[in-house]
Amino acid sequence: MRSSMSRQTYSTKGGFSSNSAGGGGGSRAHTSFSSVTVSRSSGSAGGTRCGPSKGGFGSRSLYNLGGSKSISVSVAGGASSGRALGGFGFGGGAYGGLGAGRQTFGPACPPGGIQEVTVNQSLLTPLNVEIDPEIQRVRTQEREQIKTLNNKFASFIDKVRFLEQQNKVLETKWALLQEQGQNTGVTRNNLEPLFESYLGNLRRQLDSLQSDRGRLDSELRNVQDLLEDFKSKYEDEINKRTAAENEFVVLKKDVDAAYMSRMDLHGKVGTLTEELDFLNHLYELELSQVQTHVSDTNVILSMDNNRRLDLDSIIAEVKAQYELIAQRSRAEAEAWYQTKYEELQVTAGKHGDNLRDTKNEIAELTRTVQRLQGEVDAVKKQCQQLQTAIAEAEQRGDLALKDAQKKLGDLDTALHQAKEDLARLLRDYQALMNVKLALDVEIATYRKLLESEESRVSGIPVRVSLLLPTPGATTFGASRKNESSLSLGRHEM
């Protein structure tokens, strides 16, 4: 009699589900989970909306973990743009399958909805000033660039919020996986592809954030370059203003010198007029004295030729000469005074026009400098606000990145632990199979011995063949290479 044993291997089939659970409907045999809302449904899984995506949690998901009905768990989230976060689906049924849905990422819906980014349009309204159109065009371009930066910062903030929501989703998934592993005792053989896909998505998100950060850094450098250009322009305007003020001071000194020269000339004209009057008066006095002296003096001349001296004609001639000299001096003084006066008037008019033009230029430069000062202050304030917003966004992004890295490390640790548990279970299973094989061999040996003993007692010779297993085989049978025979017989005398 020969007995054999064969090993049977039962395979556990696991598949992946490509569907994401929506909270809008379902059956009694399915349960859906959304990281946004938890609700109880008796007939179909209920859920709440957040944008176009749906998600819900049915009360049968935990109640039927040990039942025979298939249970699927998926995490769904989405944003108002129509993109949805496909969940990880788990199915438990007759085959104990483990499935995971395709996962896509989109902006998550933060608590209370995505906050609208508002921009004060009054700050973006261009100033209505009469300046160069080229400067106005440059300012308009700068404002458009600032608007673009504000929009990009708003999108960056939305991405940070999305990462925070993803962290919450990750925590919920991890808690659900731990709970399901504790309650159902399902093996984690198929968790490795699930974790690898999720880690790949996290790495893609990290690369996207790093690229966004590099782009924002380049935009910040561009804004800083614009600020440096404005600073250089402002310094140039300050230098021009200083040069204009210095020129004004020089012109003022020239005008003061011209005014003092005019006053000196006026004084000289007055002095010459007084001197001319004094000389006229002096000449008149001398003439009167000469006439008096001539009238009081009797001159007795004795001449040989008996000629008569005409004193009246001589005096008239002298008087005419002096009057001619006085008139000539008066005419020359008046002509010289008139010429100098006209020259001073022309010079004063020129300096007055130059002074007026200089004052107008100084006033225009002052207004331009004040306007540029206001614009520079506004740009500095905007740059400071942008730098503050960038610092805050970088801080939030770093925190989210650190949190994601921490979660990633936890998932790696859990995956490593699951692999170790799987290896330990395989070792235990192999040890049990070896023990089972040894026990089967012993049982077969004892059975053969008992059968041979029964045959011996009954007086029938019997041949006992013990088949030892070969390496790598689990079947006992007739084999000449590994056969040891034990013959027990009783011969009748």
C-alpha positions as CSV (number, residue, x, y, z in Angstrom):
1,M,0.0,0.0,0.0
2,R,1.5,3.4,-1.0
3,S,0.4,6.9,0.1
4,S,1.3,10.2,-1.5
5,M,0.9,13.9,-0.6
6,S,0.9,16.9,-2.9
7,R,1.1,20.6,-2.1
8,Q,-1.6,22.9,-3.3
9,T,-1.0,26.6,-3.7
10,Y,-3.8,29.0,-3.5
11,S,-3.2,32.3,-5.1
12,T,-4.7,35.5,-3.9
13,K,-5.8,37.7,-6.7
14,G,-5.6,41.4,-6.4
15,G,-6.6,44.0,-9.0
16,F,-6.6,47.7,-9.4
17,S,-9.8,49.7,-9.8
18,S,-9.7,52.6,-12.2
19,N,-12.8,54.2,-10.9
20,S,-13.0,57.0,-8.3
21,A,-15.9,57.0,-5.9
22,G,-18.4,59.9,-6.2
23,G,-20.6,60.9,-3.3
24,G,-23.6,61.3,-5.5
25,G,-24.8,57.6,-5.5
26,G,-23.9,54.0,-4.9
27,S,-25.4,50.7,-3.8
28,R,-25.7,49.0,-0.5
29,A,-22.7,46.9,-1.3
30,H,-20.3,49.8,-1.8
31,T,-19.0,52.5,0.5
32,S,-17.3,55.7,-0.6
33,F,-15.2,58.0,1.4
34,S,-14.3,61.6,0.9
35,S,-11.8,63.6,2.8
36,V,-14.1,66.6,2.8
37,T,-17.3,65.4,4.4
38,V,-18.4,62.4,6.5
39,S,-22.1,61.5,6.4
40,R,-24.3,58.4,7.0
41,S,-26.4,56.9,4.3
42,S,-28.7,53.9,4.7
43,G,-29.5,53.2,1.1
44,S,-26.8,54.9,-0.9
45,A,-23.6,56.6,0.0
46,G,-24.3,60.3,0.6
47,G,-21.8,63.1,0.1
48,T,-21.4,66.8,-0.1
49,R,-20.2,68.9,-3.0
50,C,-17.0,71.0,-3.1
51,G,-16.8,72.3,-6.6
52,P,-17.7,69.8,-9.3
53,S,-16.3,66.8,-7.3
54,K,-18.3,64.6,-5.0
55,G,-17.5,62.5,-2.0
56,G,-19.3,60.8,0.9
57,F,-18.9,58.2,3.6
58,G,-21.4,55.5,4.1
59,S,-22.0,53.9,7.4
60,R,-21.5,50.4,6.0
61,S,-17.8,50.9,5.2
62,L,-16.8,50.0,8.8
63,Y,-19.7,47.8,9.6
64,N,-19.2,45.4,6.6
65,L,-15.4,45.2,6.8
66,G,-15.6,41.6,7.8
67,G,-18.5,40.6,5.6
68,S,-18.5,38.9,2.2
69,K,-19.8,41.9,0.3
70,S,-17.2,43.9,-1.7
71,I,-16.2,47.1,0.0
72,S,-14.5,49.9,-2.0
73,V,-12.9,52.9,-0.4
74,S,-11.8,55.8,-2.5
75,V,-10.7,59.3,-1.8
76,A,-11.9,62.0,-4.1
77,G,-11.3,65.7,-4.0
78,G,-11.5,68.4,-6.6
79,A,-11.5,72.1,-7.4
80,S,-13.8,74.4,-9.2
81,S,-11.7,74.0,-12.4
82,G,-13.2,70.6,-13.1
83,R,-10.1,68.6,-12.2
84,A,-10.5,65.9,-9.6
85,L,-8.3,64.0,-7.3
86,G,-8.9,60.3,-8.0
87,G,-8.8,58.1,-5.0
88,F,-7.3,54.9,-3.9
89,G,-9.9,52.2,-4.1
90,F,-9.9,49.0,-1.9
91,G,-12.1,46.1,-2.7
92,G,-12.7,43.1,-0.4
93,G,-14.8,40.2,-1.6
94,A,-14.5,36.5,-2.3
95,Y,-10.9,36.9,-3.5
96,G,-9.7,39.5,-1.0
97,G,-8.7,41.8,-3.8
98,L,-6.9,45.1,-3.2
99,G,-7.5,47.9,-5.8
100,A,-6.2,51.4,-6.2
101,G,-7.8,54.0,-8.4
102,R,-6.0,56.4,-10.8
103,Q,-4.9,59.5,-9.0
104,T,-4.8,62.9,-10.5
105,F,-4.2,66.2,-8.8
106,G,-6.1,69.4,-9.0
107,P,-6.6,72.4,-6.7
108,A,-8.3,71.3,-3.5
109,C,-11.1,73.1,-1.9
110,P,-10.0,74.7,1.4
111,P,-12.4,75.1,4.3
112,G,-15.0,77.6,3.4
113,G,-14.1,77.6,-0.3
114,I,-11.2,79.2,-2.1
115,Q,-10.9,82.8,-1.0
116,E,-11.1,85.3,-3.7
117,V,-8.0,87.4,-4.3
118,T,-9.1,91.1,-4.5
119,V,-7.0,93.9,-6.0
120,N,-7.6,97.5,-5.2
121,Q,-8.2,98.9,-8.7
122,S,-7.8,102.5,-7.5
123,L,-4.1,101.8,-6.8
124,L,-3.7,100.6,-10.4
125,T,-5.3,103.7,-12.0
126,P,-2.7,105.7,-13.9
127,L,-2.1,109.2,-12.8
128,N,-3.3,111.9,-15.2
129,V,-0.2,114.1,-15.4
130,E,1.2,116.0,-18.3
131,I,4.5,114.2,-18.9
132,D,6.3,112.4,-21.6
133,P,4.1,109.7,-23.3
134,E,7.0,107.3,-23.2
135,I,7.2,107.6,-19.4
136,Q,3.4,107.0,-19.2
137,R,3.8,103.9,-21.4
138,V,6.6,102.5,-19.2
139,R,4.5,103.1,-16.1
140,T,1.5,101.3,-17.7
141,Q,3.8,98.3,-18.5
142,E,5.1,98.3,-14.9
143,R,1.6,98.3,-13.5
144,E,0.6,95.4,-15.8
145,Q,3.7,93.5,-14.7
146,I,2.7,94.1,-11.0
147,K,-0.8,92.8,-11.8
148,T,0.7,89.7,-13.4
149,L,2.8,89.2,-10.3
150,N,-0.2,89.5,-8.0
151,N,-2.1,86.9,-10.0
152,K,0.9,84.6,-9.9
153,F,1.2,85.0,-6.2
154,A,-2.5,84.3,-5.8
155,S,-2.1,81.1,-7.8
156,F,0.9,80.2,-5.7
157,I,-1.1,80.7,-2.5
158,D,-3.8,78.4,-4.0
159,K,-1.2,75.8,-4.6
160,V,0.0,76.0,-1.0
161,R,-3.6,75.6,0.2
162,F,-3.9,72.6,-2.1
163,L,-0.8,71.1,-0.5
164,E,-2.3,71.6,2.9
165,Q,-5.5,69.8,1.7
166,Q,-3.4,67.0,0.3
167,N,-1.7,66.6,3.7
168,K,-5.2,66.2,5.3
169,V,-6.1,63.7,2.6
170,L,-2.9,61.8,3.2
171,E,-3.5,61.6,6.9
172,T,-7.1,60.4,6.3
173,K,-5.9,57.7,3.9
174,W,-3.2,56.5,6.4
175,A,-5.7,56.3,9.2
176,L,-8.2,54.4,7.0
177,L,-5.5,52.0,5.9
178,Q,-4.4,51.3,9.4
179,E,-8.0,50.8,10.5
180,Q,-8.8,48.5,7.7
181,G,-5.5,46.5,8.3
182,Q,-6.4,46.1,12.0
183,N,-10.1,45.1,11.4
184,T,-9.9,42.9,8.4
185,G,-6.4,41.5,8.6
186,V,-5.9,41.8,4.9
187,T,-2.3,41.3,3.8
188,R,-0.4,44.3,2.4
189,N,1.1,42.5,-0.5
190,N,-0.3,45.0,-3.1
191,L,0.4,48.2,-1.1
192,E,3.8,48.8,-2.7
193,P,2.5,49.9,-6.1
194,L,0.0,52.1,-4.3
195,F,2.6,53.8,-2.2
196,E,5.0,54.1,-5.2
197,S,2.3,55.8,-7.3
198,Y,1.5,58.2,-4.5
199,L,5.2,59.0,-3.9
200,G,5.6,59.6,-7.6
201,N,2.8,62.1,-7.5
202,L,4.3,63.8,-4.5
203,R,7.7,64.1,-6.3
204,R,6.0,65.6,-9.3
205,Q,4.3,68.2,-7.1
206,L,7.7,68.9,-5.5
207,D,9.3,69.5,-8.9
208,S,6.4,71.7,-9.9
209,L,6.8,73.8,-6.7
210,Q,10.6,74.1,-7.3
211,S,10.0,75.3,-10.8
212,D,7.5,77.8,-9.6
213,R,9.9,79.0,-7.0
214,G,12.6,79.5,-9.6
215,R,10.3,81.5,-11.8
216,L,9.1,83.7,-9.0
217,D,12.8,84.3,-8.0
218,S,13.5,85.4,-11.6
219,E,10.5,87.7,-11.5
220,L,11.6,89.1,-8.2
221,R,15.1,89.9,-9.7
222,N,13.4,91.6,-12.6
223,V,11.4,93.8,-10.2
224,Q,14.5,94.6,-8.2
225,D,16.2,95.6,-11.5
226,L,13.3,97.9,-12.3
227,L,13.7,99.4,-8.8
228,E,17.4,100.0,-9.4
229,D,16.5,101.7,-12.7
230,F,14.1,104.0,-10.9
231,K,16.6,104.7,-8.2
232,S,19.2,105.7,-10.9
233,K,16.6,107.9,-12.6
234,Y,15.7,109.5,-9.3
235,E,19.4,110.2,-8.6
236,D,19.8,111.7,-12.0
237,E,16.9,114.0,-11.4
238,I,18.3,115.0,-8.1
239,N,21.7,115.8,-9.7
240,K,19.9,117.9,-12.4
241,R,18.0,119.7,-9.7
242,T,21.2,120.5,-7.8
243,A,22.9,121.7,-11.1
244,A,19.9,123.9,-11.8
245,E,20.0,125.4,-8.2
246,N,23.7,126.1,-8.6
247,E,23.1,127.8,-12.0
248,F,20.3,129.8,-10.4
249,V,22.7,130.9,-7.6
250,V,25.3,132.0,-10.2
251,L,22.6,133.9,-12.2
252,K,21.4,135.5,-9.0
253,K,24.9,136.6,-8.3
254,D,25.3,138.0,-11.8
255,V,21.9,139.9,-11.5
256,D,23.0,141.3,-8.1
257,A,26.3,142.4,-9.6
258,A,24.4,144.0,-12.5
259,Y,22.0,145.7,-10.1
260,M,24.9,147.1,-8.0
261,S,26.6,148.3,-11.2
262,R,23.4,150.1,-12.2
263,M,23.1,151.7,-8.8
264,D,26.8,152.8,-9.0
265,L,26.2,154.3,-12.5
266,H,23.1,156.1,-11.2
267,G,25.2,157.5,-8.4
268,K,27.9,158.6,-10.8
269,V,25.3,160.2,-13.0
270,G,24.0,162.2,-10.0
271,T,27.5,163.1,-9.0
272,L,28.3,164.3,-12.5
273,T,25.1,166.3,-12.7
274,E,25.8,168.0,-9.4
275,E,29.4,168.7,-10.6
276,L,28.1,170.1,-13.8
277,D,25.7,172.4,-11.9
278,F,28.4,173.4,-9.6
279,L,30.8,174.2,-12.5
280,N,28.0,176.2,-14.2
281,H,27.4,178.1,-11.0
282,L,31.1,178.6,-10.5
283,Y,31.5,179.9,-14.1
284,E,28.7,182.3,-13.6
285,L,30.2,183.6,-10.4
286,E,33.6,184.0,-11.9
287,L,32.1,185.8,-14.9
288,S,30.2,188.1,-12.7
289,Q,33.3,188.8,-10.6
290,V,35.3,189.5,-13.8
291,Q,32.7,191.8,-15.0
292,T,32.6,193.6,-11.7
293,H,36.3,193.9,-11.5
294,V,36.5,195.1,-15.1
295,S,33.8,197.7,-14.4
296,D,35.6,198.9,-11.2
297,T,39.1,199.0,-12.7
298,N,40.3,202.0,-14.7
299,V,43.1,201.1,-16.9
300,I,45.2,203.8,-18.3
301,L,47.1,202.7,-21.3
302,S,49.5,204.8,-23.1
303,M,50.0,203.6,-26.5
304,D,52.0,205.0,-29.3
305,N,49.5,204.0,-31.9
306,N,46.5,205.5,-30.2
307,R,44.5,202.4,-30.8
308,R,41.2,201.8,-28.7
309,L,40.9,198.5,-26.7
310,D,37.4,196.8,-27.1
311,L,36.9,195.1,-23.8
312,D,33.2,194.3,-24.4
313,S,34.0,192.2,-27.4
314,I,36.8,190.4,-25.5
315,I,34.5,189.6,-22.6
316,A,31.7,188.5,-24.9
317,E,34.1,186.2,-26.7
318,V,35.4,184.7,-23.5
319,K,31.9,184.3,-22.3
320,A,30.9,182.6,-25.6
321,Q,33.8,180.3,-25.3
322,Y,33.0,179.3,-21.8
323,E,29.3,178.8,-22.6
324,L,30.3,176.7,-25.6
325,I,32.6,174.6,-23.4
326,A,29.8,174.2,-20.8
327,Q,27.2,173.2,-23.4
328,R,29.7,170.7,-25.0
329,S,30.4,169.2,-21.5
330,R,26.7,169.1,-20.7
331,A,25.9,167.4,-24.1
332,E,28.7,164.9,-23.7
333,A,27.6,164.1,-20.1
334,E,24.0,163.7,-21.1
335,A,24.9,161.5,-24.1
336,W,27.2,159.3,-22.0
337,Y,24.5,159.1,-19.3
338,Q,21.8,158.2,-21.8
339,T,24.1,155.5,-23.4
340,K,25.0,154.0,-20.1
341,Y,21.4,154.1,-19.0
342,E,20.2,152.3,-22.2
343,E,22.9,149.7,-21.8
344,L,22.0,149.0,-18.2
345,Q,18.3,148.8,-19.2
346,V,19.1,146.2,-21.9
347,T,21.4,144.2,-19.6
348,A,18.8,144.3,-16.8
349,G,16.1,143.2,-19.3
350,K,18.2,140.3,-20.4
351,H,19.0,139.2,-16.9
352,G,15.4,139.6,-15.9
353,D,14.3,137.3,-18.7
354,N,17.0,134.8,-17.8
355,L,16.0,135.0,-14.2
356,R,12.3,134.5,-15.1
357,D,13.2,131.5,-17.3
358,T,15.4,130.0,-14.6
359,K,12.7,130.4,-12.0
360,N,10.2,128.6,-14.4
361,E,12.7,125.8,-15.0
362,I,13.3,125.5,-11.3
363,A,9.6,125.3,-10.5
364,E,9.1,122.7,-13.3
365,L,12.0,120.6,-12.0
366,T,10.7,120.9,-8.5
367,R,7.3,119.6,-9.6
368,T,8.9,116.8,-11.6
369,V,11.1,115.8,-8.6
370,Q,8.1,115.8,-6.3
371,R,6.1,113.6,-8.7
372,L,9.0,111.2,-9.2
373,Q,9.5,111.1,-5.5
374,G,5.9,110.1,-5.0
375,E,6.2,107.4,-7.7
376,V,9.4,106.1,-6.3
377,D,7.8,105.9,-2.8
378,A,4.8,104.0,-4.3
379,V,7.1,101.6,-6.1
380,K,9.2,101.0,-3.0
381,K,6.0,100.3,-1.0
382,Q,4.8,97.9,-3.7
383,C,8.2,96.2,-3.8
384,Q,8.2,95.9,0.0
385,Q,4.7,94.3,-0.1
386,L,5.8,91.9,-2.9
387,Q,8.9,90.9,-0.9
388,T,6.8,90.3,2.2
389,A,4.3,88.3,0.2
390,I,7.1,86.3,-1.4
391,A,8.7,85.6,2.0
392,E,5.3,84.5,3.4
393,A,4.7,82.2,0.4
394,E,8.2,80.7,0.7
395,Q,7.7,80.1,4.4
396,R,4.3,78.4,3.8
397,G,5.8,76.4,0.9
398,D,8.7,75.3,3.0
399,L,6.4,74.2,5.8
400,A,4.2,72.4,3.4
401,L,7.2,70.8,1.8
402,K,8.6,69.7,5.1
403,D,5.3,68.3,6.1
404,A,5.0,66.4,2.8
405,Q,8.6,65.1,3.3
406,K,7.7,64.0,6.8
407,K,4.6,62.2,5.5
408,L,6.7,60.7,2.8
409,G,9.2,59.4,5.3
410,D,6.4,57.9,7.4
411,L,5.0,56.2,4.3
412,D,8.5,54.8,3.5
413,T,8.8,53.6,7.0
414,A,5.4,52.0,6.9
415,L,6.2,50.4,3.5
416,H,9.5,49.0,4.8
417,Q,7.7,47.7,7.9
418,A,5.1,46.1,5.6
419,K,7.9,44.5,3.6
420,E,9.5,43.1,6.7
421,D,6.2,41.8,7.9
422,L,5.6,40.1,4.6
423,A,9.1,38.6,4.6
424,R,8.5,37.3,8.2
425,L,5.2,35.8,7.2
426,L,6.8,34.1,4.3
427,R,9.5,32.7,6.5
428,D,6.9,31.5,9.0
429,Y,4.9,30.0,6.2
430,Q,8.0,28.2,4.9
431,A,8.8,26.9,8.3
432,L,5.3,25.6,8.8
433,M,5.4,23.9,5.4
434,N,8.7,22.2,6.4
435,V,7.2,21.1,9.7
436,K,4.1,19.9,7.9
437,L,6.3,17.9,5.5
438,A,8.2,16.3,8.3
439,L,5.0,15.4,10.1
440,D,3.6,13.9,6.9
441,V,6.7,11.8,6.4
442,E,6.5,10.5,10.0
443,I,2.8,9.8,9.6
444,A,3.4,7.9,6.4
445,T,6.2,5.9,8.0
446,Y,4.1,5.0,11.0
447,R,1.3,4.0,8.8
448,K,3.5,1.7,6.8
449,L,4.9,0.2,9.9
450,L,1.5,-0.4,11.3
451,E,0.3,-2.0,8.1
452,S,3.4,-4.3,8.0
453,E,2.9,-5.2,11.6
454,E,-0.7,-6.1,11.0
455,S,0.3,-8.2,8.0
456,R,3.0,-10.0,10.1
457,V,0.6,-10.7,12.8
458,S,-1.8,-12.2,10.3
459,G,1.0,-14.4,8.9
460,I,1.3,-12.8,5.4
461,P,4.7,-11.6,4.3
462,V,4.7,-8.1,3.3
463,R,7.2,-5.7,1.7
464,V,7.3,-2.2,3.2
465,S,8.7,0.6,0.9
466,L,9.4,4.0,2.4
467,L,9.8,6.7,-0.1
468,L,11.9,9.7,1.0
469,P,11.2,13.0,-0.6
470,T,13.7,14.5,-3.1
471,P,14.8,18.1,-2.7
472,G,12.2,20.4,-4.3
473,A,9.4,17.8,-4.3
474,T,6.5,17.2,-2.0
475,T,5.1,13.9,-3.4
476,F,5.7,10.5,-2.0
477,G,5.7,7.6,-4.4
478,A,7.7,4.8,-5.8
479,S,11.2,5.9,-6.6
480,R,14.2,3.6,-6.9
481,K,16.8,6.3,-6.2
482,N,15.4,7.4,-2.9
483,E,13.8,4.1,-1.8
484,S,14.7,2.2,1.3
485,S,13.0,-1.1,1.9
486,L,12.2,-2.8,5.1
487,S,11.0,-6.4,4.7
488,L,9.2,-8.0,7.5
489,G,8.1,-11.6,7.1
490,R,7.4,-14.7,9.0
491,H,8.2,-18.1,7.4
492,E,6.3,-21.1,8.4
493,M,8.4,-23.8,9.8
